[in-house]
Amino acid sequence: MLTLAVDTSTITASCAVAENGRILSELNIQYGKTHSQKIIPMIKTVLKMIEKDFTDIDLYAASTGPGSFTGLRIGVVTVKAMAYAHNKPVCAVPTLDALAFSMPDFKGVITPMMDARNNQVYTALYKKENNQLQKLIPETGIHIDEWIEELINQNEDVLVLGDAAPLHLNRMQETLKDRLVRASSQLSFSRASAVALLAEQAYSDNKSMDAFDLTPFYLRKSQAERMQELKSKI
């Protein structure tokens, strides 16, 4: 089974092709242009590198959030269109799941963190053993100080990654001290390869869906929506 996955949830645009648990090709870009301009040429490139075509793909997958509102919409719409055009199933993969899955097995807990601004983070808590991911605390938008308190209460080593990690690293080190482990920068960004592998697992668990059912997972309303609600109350 060939799986094509995209991740446009962050500043990184990523796409990958997997076959039965093996990554055949992957392309990641953090430079210039918007995701809407990059993602289709990237997809065509990863397919061309392995001498495959859209008609060869059996399953499509997208990182569905949380993350950039615009980025998520671009990735989801792109996957929906491709899956619909070729009458193939899709799988939705939470962005934080994919981030955590990209880490090696770890004896403590794993907390991917994405910047939600104003000292807020999108995060969740995981265990990873034998390449299997267990979600201990589901996705949440939370103030970094509250999340640090939660991590203290875990009484385990903490592996942290994601674009919010460097923003709050000093604060976390002050309280968690030598319990804190920071993932290397080479692994600390969203990757479509993790999305593809998790999608394969989801498909085997009968968690695929029709293209029309694929939607972004935002966690909270956009800034524009919040401002509109505020104005309506004035």
Residue frames as a rotation matrix with the C-alpha (Angstrom) as fourth column:
MET 1
0.575 0.818 0.000 0.00
0.818 -0.575 0.000 0.00
0.000 0.000 -1.000 0.00
LEU 2
-0.543 -0.718 0.436 1.30
0.722 -0.664 -0.195 3.42
0.429 0.209 0.879 -0.98
THR 3
0.470 0.653 -0.594 0.44
0.861 -0.486 0.148 6.36
-0.193 -0.581 -0.791 1.28
LEU 4
-0.342 -0.500 0.796 0.94
0.594 -0.771 -0.230 10.02
0.728 0.394 0.561 0.34
ALA 5
0.386 0.426 -0.818 0.96
0.917 -0.274 0.291 12.44
-0.100 -0.863 -0.496 3.28
VAL 6
-0.103 -0.393 0.914 1.31
0.376 -0.866 -0.330 16.19
0.921 0.309 0.237 3.66
ASP 7
0.215 0.137 -0.967 1.95
0.958 -0.222 0.182 18.42
-0.190 -0.965 -0.179 6.66
THR 8
-0.319 -0.243 0.916 1.46
0.499 -0.865 -0.056 22.18
0.806 0.439 0.397 6.30
SER 9
0.575 0.660 -0.483 0.50
0.715 -0.119 0.689 22.87
0.397 -0.742 -0.540 9.92
THR 10
0.478 -0.512 -0.713 3.59
0.468 -0.539 0.701 24.97
-0.743 -0.669 -0.018 10.69
ILE 11
0.409 -0.424 -0.808 6.21
-0.648 -0.758 0.070 27.05
-0.642 0.495 -0.585 8.87
THR 12
-0.703 -0.680 0.211 7.54
-0.384 0.612 0.691 23.78
-0.599 0.405 -0.691 7.45
ALA 13
0.432 0.735 -0.523 5.93
-0.890 0.252 -0.381 22.38
-0.149 0.630 0.763 4.31
SER 14
-0.617 -0.651 0.442 6.40
-0.623 0.747 0.232 18.63
-0.481 -0.132 -0.867 4.18
CYS 15
0.568 0.752 -0.333 5.24
-0.821 0.490 -0.293 15.74
-0.057 0.440 0.896 2.01
ALA 16
-0.563 -0.740 0.368 6.18
-0.729 0.654 0.199 12.07
-0.388 -0.156 -0.908 1.97
VAL 17
0.356 0.591 -0.724 5.34
-0.774 0.620 0.126 8.71
0.523 0.516 0.678 0.45
ALA 18
-0.405 -0.426 0.809 5.35
-0.815 0.569 -0.109 5.54
-0.414 -0.704 -0.577 2.55
GLU 19
0.118 0.418 -0.901 4.87
-0.689 0.688 0.229 1.90
0.715 0.593 0.369 1.66
ASN 20
0.688 0.286 -0.667 3.95
0.138 0.850 0.508 -0.61
0.712 -0.442 0.546 4.36
GLY 21
0.912 -0.240 -0.334 5.87
0.327 -0.068 0.942 1.08
-0.249 -0.968 0.016 7.16
ARG 22
-0.104 -0.988 0.117 8.79
0.859 -0.030 0.512 2.24
-0.502 0.154 0.851 5.05
ILE 23
0.527 0.220 -0.821 9.39
-0.065 -0.953 -0.297 5.83
-0.847 0.210 -0.488 3.92
LEU 24
0.398 -0.328 0.857 10.19
0.878 0.406 -0.253 5.90
-0.264 0.853 0.450 0.21
SER 25
-0.428 -0.527 0.734 10.62
0.685 -0.719 -0.117 9.65
0.589 0.453 0.669 -0.23
GLU 26
0.453 0.525 -0.721 10.20
0.852 -0.494 0.175 12.85
-0.264 -0.693 -0.671 1.75
LEU 27
-0.342 -0.505 0.792 10.68
0.659 -0.730 -0.181 16.56
0.670 0.460 0.583 1.08
ASN 28
0.396 0.397 -0.828 10.72
0.880 -0.423 0.217 19.32
-0.264 -0.814 -0.517 3.71
ILE 29
-0.274 -0.439 0.856 10.99
0.669 -0.726 -0.158 23.06
0.691 0.529 0.493 2.99
GLN 30
0.332 0.314 -0.889 11.27
0.862 -0.483 0.151 25.99
-0.383 -0.817 -0.431 5.39
TYR 31
-0.623 -0.658 -0.424 12.10
0.362 -0.723 0.589 28.68
-0.693 0.213 0.688 2.89
GLY 32
-0.905 0.099 -0.413 10.20
-0.354 -0.715 0.603 31.29
-0.235 0.692 0.682 0.85
LYS 33
-0.625 0.711 -0.322 6.76
-0.363 0.101 0.926 31.19
0.691 0.696 0.194 -0.78
THR 34
-0.142 0.693 0.707 3.52
-0.971 0.040 -0.234 30.17
-0.190 -0.720 0.667 0.88
HIS 35
-0.555 -0.029 0.831 2.42
-0.165 0.983 -0.075 26.57
-0.815 -0.179 -0.551 1.34
SER 36
0.529 0.842 0.106 -0.19
-0.016 0.135 -0.991 27.04
-0.848 0.522 0.084 -1.39
GLN 37
0.623 -0.382 -0.683 2.62
-0.782 -0.328 -0.530 27.72
-0.022 0.864 -0.504 -3.87
LYS 38
-0.342 -0.935 0.090 4.93
-0.939 0.343 0.000 24.96
-0.031 -0.084 -0.996 -2.65
ILE 39
-0.149 0.184 0.972 2.92
-0.577 0.781 -0.237 21.91
-0.803 -0.596 -0.010 -1.77
ILE 40
0.854 0.511 0.100 1.77
-0.217 0.525 -0.823 20.69
-0.473 0.681 0.559 -5.22
PRO 41
0.527 -0.729 -0.436 5.25
-0.639 -0.003 -0.769 20.98
0.559 0.684 -0.468 -6.82
MET 42
-0.360 -0.658 0.662 6.66
-0.929 0.321 -0.186 19.20
-0.090 -0.681 -0.726 -3.75
ILE 43
0.272 0.557 0.785 4.17
-0.428 0.801 -0.420 16.36
-0.862 -0.221 0.456 -4.07
LYS 44
0.954 0.067 -0.292 4.97
-0.299 0.275 -0.914 15.94
0.019 0.959 0.282 -7.76
THR 45
0.140 -0.988 -0.069 8.68
-0.861 -0.087 -0.501 15.86
0.489 0.129 -0.863 -6.91
VAL 46
-0.343 -0.289 0.894 8.45
-0.795 0.596 -0.113 13.14
-0.500 -0.749 -0.434 -4.23
LEU 47
0.626 0.610 0.486 6.37
-0.208 0.731 -0.650 11.01
-0.752 0.306 0.584 -6.60
LYS 48
0.841 -0.345 -0.418 8.74
-0.454 -0.028 -0.891 11.53
0.296 0.938 -0.180 -9.49
MET 49
-0.063 -0.943 0.328 11.75
-0.994 0.028 -0.110 10.58
0.095 -0.333 -0.938 -7.34
ILE 50
-0.497 -0.078 0.864 10.29
-0.402 0.903 -0.150 7.10
-0.769 -0.422 -0.480 -6.80
GLU 51
-0.940 0.075 -0.333 8.81
-0.311 0.214 0.926 6.79
0.141 0.974 -0.178 -10.30
LYS 52
-0.560 0.825 -0.078 5.22
0.760 0.474 -0.445 6.85
-0.330 -0.308 -0.892 -9.06
ASP 53
-0.770 0.431 0.471 2.12
0.017 -0.723 0.690 8.74
0.638 0.540 0.549 -10.10
PHE 54
-0.575 0.625 0.528 -1.07
-0.817 -0.403 -0.413 9.88
-0.045 -0.668 0.742 -8.35
THR 55
0.349 0.763 -0.543 -2.83
-0.783 0.556 0.277 6.82
0.514 0.329 0.793 -9.74
ASP 56
-0.210 -0.523 -0.826 -0.46
0.063 0.836 -0.546 4.60
0.976 -0.167 -0.142 -7.74
ILE 57
-0.837 -0.151 0.525 -1.48
-0.455 -0.339 -0.823 6.08
0.302 -0.929 0.215 -4.38
ASP 58
-0.439 0.666 -0.604 -3.80
0.501 0.739 0.451 3.94
0.746 -0.105 -0.658 -2.23
LEU 59
0.411 0.518 -0.750 -4.22
0.910 -0.190 0.368 6.25
0.048 -0.834 -0.550 0.77
TYR 60
-0.098 -0.384 0.918 -3.94
0.249 -0.903 -0.351 10.00
0.964 0.194 0.184 1.33
ALA 61
0.305 0.146 -0.941 -3.23
0.947 0.056 0.315 11.65
0.099 -0.988 -0.121 4.68
ALA 62
0.082 -0.252 0.964 -2.92
0.124 -0.957 -0.261 15.11
0.989 0.141 -0.047 6.16
SER 63
-0.733 -0.278 -0.621 -1.77
0.670 -0.136 -0.730 16.60
0.118 -0.951 0.286 9.42
THR 64
-0.020 0.916 0.400 -4.99
0.673 -0.284 0.683 18.19
0.740 0.283 -0.611 10.65
GLY 65
0.099 0.009 0.995 -3.92
-0.360 -0.932 0.045 20.36
0.928 -0.362 -0.089 13.56
PRO 66
0.784 0.352 -0.511 -3.63
0.348 -0.931 -0.109 22.21
-0.514 -0.092 -0.853 15.75
GLY 67
-0.317 -0.913 0.256 -1.43
0.842 -0.147 0.519 24.66
-0.436 0.381 0.815 13.91
SER 68
-0.888 -0.072 -0.455 -1.52
-0.119 -0.918 0.377 27.55
-0.445 0.389 0.807 11.48
PHE 69
0.059 0.997 0.056 -5.13
-0.063 0.060 -0.996 28.19
-0.996 0.055 0.067 10.41
THR 70
0.478 0.089 -0.874 -4.14
-0.820 -0.310 -0.481 28.99
-0.314 0.946 -0.075 6.83
GLY 71
-0.543 -0.795 -0.272 -1.56
-0.839 0.524 0.143 26.22
0.029 0.306 -0.952 6.64
LEU 72
-0.674 0.344 0.655 -3.98
-0.064 0.855 -0.515 23.58
-0.736 -0.389 -0.554 7.87
ARG 73
0.415 0.888 -0.196 -6.62
-0.258 -0.092 -0.962 24.59
-0.873 0.450 0.191 5.36
ILE 74
0.181 -0.424 -0.887 -4.11
-0.982 -0.134 -0.136 24.37
-0.061 0.896 -0.441 2.51
GLY 75
-0.815 -0.574 0.082 -2.97
-0.574 0.818 0.024 20.87
-0.081 -0.028 -0.996 3.48
VAL 76
-0.459 0.719 0.522 -6.45
0.053 0.608 -0.792 19.53
-0.887 -0.336 -0.317 4.11
VAL 77
0.506 0.678 -0.533 -7.95
-0.474 -0.298 -0.829 20.98
-0.721 0.672 0.171 0.92
THR 78
-0.150 -0.656 -0.740 -5.03
-0.988 0.117 0.097 19.65
0.023 0.746 -0.666 -1.14
VAL 79
-0.932 -0.212 0.295 -5.44
-0.260 0.956 -0.134 16.12
-0.253 -0.202 -0.946 0.23
LYS 80
-0.104 0.973 0.204 -9.24
-0.028 0.202 -0.979 16.22
-0.994 -0.108 0.006 -0.11
ALA 81
0.419 0.266 -0.868 -8.95
-0.787 -0.371 -0.493 17.23
-0.453 0.890 0.054 -3.76
MET 82
-0.493 -0.693 -0.527 -6.42
-0.854 0.501 0.140 14.52
0.167 0.519 -0.839 -4.62
ALA 83
-0.867 0.184 0.463 -8.32
-0.069 0.876 -0.478 11.80
-0.494 -0.446 -0.747 -2.77
TYR 84
0.142 0.985 -0.097 -11.64
-0.189 -0.069 -0.980 12.81
-0.972 0.157 0.176 -4.34
ALA 85
0.207 -0.104 -0.973 -10.16
-0.950 -0.259 -0.174 12.99
-0.234 0.960 -0.152 -7.83
HIS 86
-0.532 -0.521 -0.667 -8.79
-0.673 0.739 -0.041 9.44
0.514 0.427 -0.744 -7.56
ASN 87
0.485 0.867 -0.116 -11.58
-0.581 0.419 0.698 8.01
0.654 -0.271 0.707 -5.37
LYS 88
-0.236 -0.663 -0.710 -9.23
0.305 0.643 -0.702 7.02
0.923 -0.383 0.051 -2.54
PRO 89
0.699 0.487 -0.523 -9.67
0.619 -0.045 0.784 7.04
0.358 -0.872 -0.333 1.26
VAL 90
0.036 -0.663 0.747 -8.00
-0.219 -0.735 -0.642 9.57
0.975 -0.140 -0.172 3.56
CYS 91
0.277 -0.003 -0.961 -6.73
0.888 0.382 0.255 9.57
0.366 -0.924 0.109 7.13
ALA 92
0.636 -0.045 0.771 -6.56
-0.227 -0.965 0.130 12.53
0.738 -0.258 -0.624 9.50
VAL 93
0.144 -0.673 -0.725 -3.49
0.838 0.472 -0.273 12.65
0.526 -0.569 0.632 11.73
PRO 94
0.962 0.193 -0.194 -3.29
0.271 -0.767 0.582 15.11
-0.036 -0.612 -0.790 14.64
THR 95
0.585 -0.766 0.266 -0.23
-0.244 -0.480 -0.843 17.32
0.773 0.428 -0.468 14.31
LEU 96
0.216 -0.506 0.835 0.95
-0.975 -0.152 0.160 16.75
0.046 -0.849 -0.526 17.87
ASP 97
0.785 0.073 0.615 0.66
-0.158 0.984 0.086 12.97
-0.598 -0.165 0.784 17.41
ALA 98
0.870 -0.459 0.179 2.94
0.326 0.265 -0.907 13.20
0.369 0.848 0.380 14.37
LEU 99
0.368 -0.756 0.541 5.47
-0.644 -0.627 -0.438 15.34
0.670 -0.188 -0.718 16.23
ALA 100
0.330 -0.200 0.922 5.62
-0.852 0.357 0.383 12.91
-0.405 -0.913 -0.053 19.14
PHE 101
0.893 0.087 0.442 5.82
0.054 0.953 -0.297 9.90
-0.447 0.289 0.846 16.83
SER 102
0.770 -0.638 0.018 8.87
-0.124 -0.177 -0.976 11.35
0.626 0.750 -0.215 15.10
MET 103
0.196 -0.685 0.701 10.80
-0.975 -0.211 0.066 10.89
0.103 -0.697 -0.710 18.36
PRO 104
-0.463 -0.392 -0.795 12.64
-0.272 0.917 -0.293 7.67
0.844 0.080 -0.531 19.27
ASP 105
0.440 0.555 -0.706 11.38
0.497 0.504 0.706 5.51
0.748 -0.662 -0.054 22.13
PHE 106
-0.375 -0.494 0.785 11.78
-0.351 -0.708 -0.613 7.41
0.858 -0.505 0.092 25.41
LYS 107
-0.617 0.058 -0.785 11.62
0.596 0.685 -0.418 6.20
0.514 -0.726 -0.458 29.02
GLY 108
-0.804 0.333 -0.492 9.87
0.223 -0.598 -0.770 9.35
-0.551 -0.729 0.407 30.24
VAL 109
0.308 0.945 0.110 7.08
0.627 -0.115 -0.770 11.41
-0.715 0.306 -0.628 28.71
ILE 110
-0.690 -0.471 0.550 7.10
0.721 -0.374 0.584 13.32
-0.069 0.799 0.598 25.42
THR 111
0.246 0.784 -0.570 5.56
0.577 -0.591 -0.564 16.77
-0.779 -0.190 -0.598 25.07
PRO 112
-0.490 -0.292 0.821 5.48
0.845 -0.389 0.367 18.38
0.212 0.874 0.438 21.61
MET 113
0.041 0.475 -0.879 4.71
0.607 -0.711 -0.356 22.08
-0.794 -0.519 -0.317 21.94
MET 114
-0.252 -0.019 0.968 3.54
0.894 -0.387 0.225 24.52
0.370 0.922 0.115 19.29
ASP 115
-0.928 -0.185 -0.324 3.53
0.306 -0.872 -0.381 28.27
-0.212 -0.453 0.866 19.81
ALA 116
-0.024 0.974 0.224 0.03
0.966 -0.035 0.255 29.68
0.256 0.223 -0.941 20.37
ARG 117
-0.305 -0.255 0.918 1.35
0.229 -0.955 -0.189 33.19
0.924 0.152 0.350 21.26
ASN 118
0.178 0.334 0.926 1.02
-0.673 -0.646 0.362 35.19
0.718 -0.687 0.110 24.48
ASN 119
-0.627 -0.572 0.530 2.86
-0.778 0.417 -0.470 32.47
0.048 -0.706 -0.706 26.45
GLN 120
0.423 0.777 0.466 0.26
-0.662 0.616 -0.427 29.92
-0.619 -0.128 0.775 25.35
VAL 121
-0.735 -0.628 -0.254 1.14
-0.644 0.530 0.552 26.58
-0.212 0.569 -0.794 23.75
TYR 122
0.569 0.732 -0.374 -0.69
-0.790 0.613 -0.002 23.84
0.227 0.296 0.928 21.92
THR 123
-0.559 -0.828 0.041 0.49
-0.789 0.515 -0.335 20.63
0.256 -0.220 -0.941 23.49
ALA 124
0.739 0.647 -0.186 -0.30
-0.526 0.727 0.441 17.10
0.420 -0.228 0.878 24.65
LEU 125
-0.055 -0.761 0.647 1.51
-0.953 0.233 0.192 14.37
-0.297 -0.606 -0.738 26.57
TYR 126
0.685 0.231 -0.691 2.66
-0.575 0.754 -0.318 10.98
0.447 0.615 0.649 25.28
LYS 127
0.183 -0.677 0.713 4.54
-0.447 0.589 0.673 7.80
-0.876 -0.442 -0.195 26.03
LYS 128
0.603 -0.022 -0.798 6.40
-0.762 0.281 -0.583 6.03
0.237 0.959 0.153 23.26
GLU 129
-0.153 -0.596 0.788 7.57
-0.652 0.660 0.373 2.45
-0.742 -0.457 -0.490 23.68
ASN 130
-0.430 -0.101 0.897 8.32
0.392 0.874 0.287 -0.18
-0.813 0.475 -0.336 21.03
ASN 131
-0.994 -0.045 0.098 7.48
0.107 -0.507 0.855 2.43
0.012 0.861 0.509 18.39
GLN 132
-0.166 0.986 -0.016 3.91
0.810 0.145 0.569 2.63
0.563 0.081 -0.822 19.74
LEU 133
-0.820 -0.103 0.563 2.47
-0.075 -0.956 -0.284 5.96
0.567 -0.275 0.776 20.80
GLN 134
-0.152 0.769 -0.620 0.21
0.946 0.296 0.134 6.31
0.287 -0.566 -0.773 23.84
LYS 135
-0.327 0.114 0.938 -1.56
0.018 -0.992 0.127 9.63
0.945 0.059 0.322 24.46
LEU 136
-0.612 0.009 -0.791 -1.65
0.767 0.252 -0.591 10.41
0.194 -0.968 -0.161 28.19
ILE 137
-0.208 0.531 -0.821 -3.15
0.339 -0.749 -0.570 13.90
-0.918 -0.397 -0.024 28.00
PRO 138
0.268 0.375 0.887 -5.10
0.944 0.080 -0.319 15.02
-0.191 0.923 -0.333 24.88
GLU 139
-0.456 -0.457 0.763 -4.46
0.711 -0.704 0.004 18.18
0.536 0.544 0.646 22.89
THR 140
0.486 0.574 -0.659 -4.93
0.841 -0.512 0.173 21.42
-0.238 -0.638 -0.732 24.77
GLY 141
0.079 -0.436 0.897 -4.23
0.344 -0.832 -0.435 25.13
0.936 0.343 0.084 24.47
ILE 142
0.754 0.126 -0.644 -2.68
0.643 0.054 0.764 26.17
0.131 -0.991 -0.040 27.77
HIS 143
0.795 -0.531 0.292 -0.45
-0.555 -0.832 -0.002 28.80
0.244 -0.160 -0.956 29.41
ILE 144
0.157 -0.829 -0.537 3.14
-0.194 0.507 -0.840 27.59
0.968 0.236 -0.081 29.59
ASP 145
-0.586 -0.390 0.711 3.29
-0.734 -0.117 -0.669 28.00
0.344 -0.913 -0.218 33.38
GLU 146
0.324 0.785 0.528 0.25
-0.884 0.451 -0.127 25.76
-0.338 -0.425 0.840 33.84
TRP 147
0.819 -0.042 -0.572 1.76
-0.318 0.797 -0.513 23.17
0.478 0.602 0.639 31.54
ILE 148
-0.265 -0.964 -0.002 5.06
-0.428 0.120 -0.896 23.21
0.864 -0.236 -0.445 33.42
GLU 149
-0.312 0.244 0.918 3.13
-0.936 0.086 -0.341 22.48
-0.162 -0.966 0.202 36.63
GLU 150
0.784 0.620 -0.021 1.55
-0.605 0.758 -0.244 19.50
-0.135 0.204 0.970 34.91
LEU 151
0.485 -0.682 -0.547 4.96
-0.211 0.516 -0.830 18.24
0.848 0.518 0.107 33.79
ILE 152
-0.458 -0.615 0.643 6.34
-0.766 -0.094 -0.636 18.61
0.451 -0.783 -0.428 37.33
ASN 153
0.111 0.635 0.765 3.54
-0.906 0.381 -0.185 16.39
-0.409 -0.672 0.617 38.59
GLN 154
0.734 0.156 -0.661 4.45
-0.530 0.740 -0.414 13.65
0.424 0.655 0.626 36.11
ASN 155
0.523 -0.599 0.606 7.64
-0.606 0.239 0.759 12.85
-0.600 -0.764 -0.238 38.10
GLU 156
0.557 -0.377 0.740 9.38
0.630 0.772 -0.081 11.59
-0.541 0.511 0.668 34.97
ASP 157
-0.627 -0.748 -0.217 11.97
0.301 -0.490 0.818 12.82
-0.718 0.448 0.532 32.51
VAL 158
0.517 0.826 -0.224 10.40
0.208 -0.374 -0.904 15.08
-0.830 0.421 -0.365 29.87
LEU 159
-0.574 -0.615 0.541 11.37
0.688 -0.004 0.726 15.14
-0.444 0.789 0.425 26.20
VAL 160
0.310 0.672 -0.672 10.30
0.192 -0.737 -0.648 18.45
-0.931 0.072 -0.358 24.65
LEU 161
-0.709 -0.482 0.515 10.16
0.607 -0.044 0.794 19.41
-0.360 0.875 0.324 20.98
GLY 162
0.310 0.838 0.449 8.35
0.951 -0.271 -0.149 21.73
-0.004 0.473 -0.881 18.59
ASP 163
-0.087 -0.384 0.919 8.57
0.551 -0.787 -0.276 25.40
0.830 0.483 0.280 17.65
ALA 164
0.715 0.385 0.584 7.52
-0.239 -0.650 0.722 26.53
0.657 -0.655 -0.372 21.15
ALA 165
0.712 -0.452 -0.537 10.33
0.683 0.623 0.381 24.61
0.163 -0.638 0.752 22.88
PRO 166
-0.346 -0.927 0.142 13.09
0.838 -0.374 -0.396 27.22
0.421 -0.018 0.907 22.37
LEU 167
-0.087 0.393 0.916 10.71
-0.063 -0.919 0.388 30.02
0.994 -0.024 0.104 23.37
HIS 168
0.671 0.480 0.564 10.10
-0.590 -0.113 0.799 28.54
0.448 -0.870 0.207 26.82
LEU 169
0.373 -0.577 -0.727 13.23
0.276 0.816 -0.507 26.45
0.886 -0.012 0.464 27.33
ASN 170
-0.631 -0.691 0.353 14.78
-0.106 -0.375 -0.921 28.58
0.769 -0.618 0.163 30.08
ARG 171
-0.131 0.684 0.718 11.57
-0.956 -0.279 0.092 28.66
0.263 -0.674 0.690 32.08
MET 172
0.798 0.442 -0.410 11.21
-0.377 0.896 0.234 24.89
0.471 -0.032 0.882 31.81
GLN 173
0.060 -0.874 -0.482 14.83
0.285 0.478 -0.831 24.27
0.957 -0.088 0.277 32.76
GLU 174
-0.501 -0.238 0.832 14.45
-0.592 -0.607 -0.530 26.38
0.632 -0.758 0.163 35.90
THR 175
0.155 0.688 0.709 11.78
-0.981 0.190 0.030 24.05
-0.114 -0.701 0.704 37.26
LEU 176
0.954 0.259 -0.151 12.35
-0.284 0.941 -0.184 20.67
0.094 0.218 0.971 35.61
LYS 177
0.307 -0.934 0.185 16.16
-0.769 -0.129 0.627 20.95
-0.561 -0.334 -0.757 35.77
ASP 178
-0.667 -0.728 -0.158 17.92
-0.677 0.505 0.535 17.72
-0.310 0.464 -0.830 34.71
ARG 179
-0.245 0.673 0.698 14.57
0.249 0.739 -0.626 16.01
-0.937 0.020 -0.348 34.07
LEU 180
0.662 0.532 -0.528 14.23
-0.287 -0.472 -0.834 18.08
-0.692 0.704 -0.160 30.89
VAL 181
-0.370 -0.704 0.605 15.55
0.459 0.428 0.779 16.66
-0.808 0.566 0.165 27.61
ARG 182
0.240 0.419 -0.875 15.38
-0.522 -0.705 -0.481 18.78
-0.819 0.572 0.050 24.47
ALA 183
0.610 0.035 0.792 15.03
0.540 0.712 -0.448 17.06
-0.580 0.701 0.415 21.11
SER 184
-0.533 -0.846 0.012 17.63
0.528 -0.321 0.786 17.91
-0.662 0.425 0.618 18.50
SER 185
-0.204 0.445 -0.872 16.66
-0.462 -0.829 -0.315 20.68
-0.863 0.339 0.375 16.11
GLN 186
-0.833 -0.168 -0.528 16.93
-0.553 0.304 0.776 18.26
0.030 0.938 -0.346 13.17
LEU 187
-0.794 0.545 -0.270 14.00
0.500 0.837 0.221 16.24
0.347 0.041 -0.937 14.57
SER 188
-0.642 0.466 -0.608 12.00
0.519 -0.320 -0.793 19.01
-0.565 -0.825 -0.036 16.18
PHE 189
-0.634 0.478 -0.608 9.76
-0.661 -0.743 0.106 20.02
-0.401 0.469 0.787 13.28
SER 190
0.321 0.884 0.339 6.63
-0.463 0.459 -0.759 18.64
-0.826 0.087 0.556 11.64
ARG 191
-0.746 -0.611 -0.267 7.34
-0.564 0.366 0.740 15.85
-0.355 0.702 -0.617 9.17
ALA 192
0.185 0.849 -0.494 5.01
-0.981 0.188 -0.046 14.22
0.054 0.493 0.868 6.69
SER 193
-0.469 -0.408 -0.783 6.87
-0.390 0.891 -0.231 10.92
0.792 0.197 -0.577 7.11
ALA 194
-0.984 0.150 0.091 5.42
-0.037 0.330 -0.943 10.60
-0.171 -0.932 -0.319 10.63
VAL 195
-0.223 0.950 -0.218 1.98
-0.810 -0.305 -0.500 11.54
-0.542 0.065 0.838 9.26
ALA 196
-0.014 0.174 -0.985 2.25
-0.854 0.511 0.102 8.81
0.521 0.842 0.141 6.62
LEU 197
-0.771 -0.358 -0.527 3.26
-0.087 0.878 -0.470 6.09
0.631 -0.316 -0.708 9.08
LEU 198
-0.840 0.531 0.110 0.52
-0.152 -0.035 -0.988 7.03
-0.521 -0.846 0.110 11.55
ALA 199
-0.083 0.818 -0.569 -1.97
-0.968 -0.202 -0.150 7.09
-0.238 0.538 0.809 8.68
GLU 200
-0.372 -0.111 -0.921 -1.01
-0.508 0.855 0.102 3.54
0.777 0.506 -0.375 7.77
GLN 201
-0.983 0.016 -0.182 -1.69
0.161 0.542 -0.825 2.49
0.085 -0.840 -0.535 11.36
ALA 202
-0.536 0.834 -0.130 -5.02
-0.510 -0.442 -0.738 4.33
-0.673 -0.329 0.662 11.36
TYR 203
-0.120 0.471 -0.874 -6.02
-0.958 0.174 0.226 2.67
0.259 0.864 0.431 8.09
SER 204
-0.648 -0.187 -0.738 -5.26
-0.118 0.982 -0.145 -0.79
0.752 -0.007 -0.659 9.48
ASP 205
-0.905 0.351 -0.241 -7.47
0.304 0.136 -0.943 0.10
-0.299 -0.926 -0.230 12.47
ASN 206
-0.260 0.840 0.476 -10.35
0.935 0.096 0.342 1.00
0.241 0.534 -0.810 10.11
LYS 207
0.106 0.239 -0.965 -10.04
0.618 -0.776 -0.124 4.72
-0.779 -0.583 -0.230 10.87
SER 208
-0.910 -0.337 0.241 -9.90
0.389 -0.491 0.779 5.98
-0.144 0.803 0.578 7.30
MET 209
-0.063 0.906 -0.419 -12.65
0.287 -0.386 -0.877 8.22
-0.956 -0.176 -0.236 5.92
ASP 210
0.426 0.314 0.849 -14.15
0.904 -0.103 -0.416 9.68
-0.043 0.944 -0.327 2.79
ALA 211
-0.539 -0.721 0.435 -12.42
0.761 -0.638 -0.115 12.75
0.361 0.269 0.893 1.38
PHE 212
-0.014 0.629 0.777 -15.40
0.103 -0.772 0.627 14.95
0.995 0.089 -0.054 2.22
ASP 213
0.835 0.404 -0.373 -15.11
0.353 0.126 0.927 14.09
0.421 -0.906 -0.037 5.93
LEU 214
-0.075 -0.950 -0.303 -11.55
0.975 -0.006 -0.224 15.37
0.211 -0.312 0.926 6.32
THR 215
0.769 0.356 0.532 -11.50
0.237 -0.930 0.280 18.63
0.594 -0.089 -0.799 8.31
PRO 216
-0.306 -0.894 0.327 -8.89
-0.032 -0.334 -0.942 20.71
0.951 -0.299 0.074 10.18
PHE 217
0.468 0.328 -0.821 -8.67
0.797 0.244 0.552 20.51
0.381 -0.913 -0.147 13.97
TYR 218
0.186 -0.371 0.910 -8.12
0.122 -0.910 -0.396 24.06
0.975 0.185 -0.124 15.24
LEU 219
-0.410 -0.254 -0.876 -8.43
0.850 0.242 -0.468 23.72
0.331 -0.936 0.116 19.08
ARG 220
-0.220 0.366 -0.904 -9.42
0.535 -0.729 -0.426 27.38
-0.815 -0.578 -0.036 19.30
LYS 221
0.758 0.592 0.273 -10.98
0.572 -0.404 -0.714 30.05
-0.313 0.697 -0.645 17.13
SER 222
-0.043 -0.768 0.639 -8.88
0.905 -0.301 -0.300 32.20
0.423 0.566 0.708 14.83
GLN 223
-0.732 -0.311 -0.606 -7.81
0.558 -0.784 -0.272 35.71
-0.391 -0.537 0.747 15.84
ALA 224
-0.894 0.431 0.125 -10.25
-0.213 -0.651 0.728 37.18
0.395 0.624 0.674 13.31
GLU 225
-0.092 0.903 -0.420 -13.14
0.348 0.425 0.836 35.18
0.933 -0.069 -0.353 14.77
ARG 226
-0.158 -0.022 -0.987 -12.23
0.987 0.012 -0.158 36.18
0.015 -1.000 0.019 18.32
MET 227
-0.939 -0.220 -0.264 -12.03
0.225 -0.974 0.012 39.86
-0.260 -0.049 0.964 17.36
GLN 228
-0.636 0.767 0.087 -15.40
-0.145 -0.228 0.963 39.65
0.758 0.599 0.256 15.62
GLU 229
0.079 0.657 -0.750 -16.99
0.738 0.467 0.487 38.16
0.670 -0.592 -0.449 18.73
LEU 230
-0.481 -0.346 -0.806 -15.42
0.829 -0.479 -0.289 40.87
-0.286 -0.807 0.517 20.86
LYS 231
-0.991 0.117 0.063 -16.78
-0.079 -0.899 0.431 43.61
0.107 0.422 0.900 18.61
SER 232
-0.336 0.932 -0.134 -20.27
0.140 0.190 0.972 42.09
0.931 0.308 -0.194 18.72
LYS 233
0.061 0.310 -0.949 -20.25
0.954 0.261 0.147 42.40
0.293 -0.914 -0.280 22.52
ILE 234
-0.832 -0.444 -0.332 -19.33
0.520 -0.832 -0.193 46.11
-0.190 -0.333 0.923 22.50
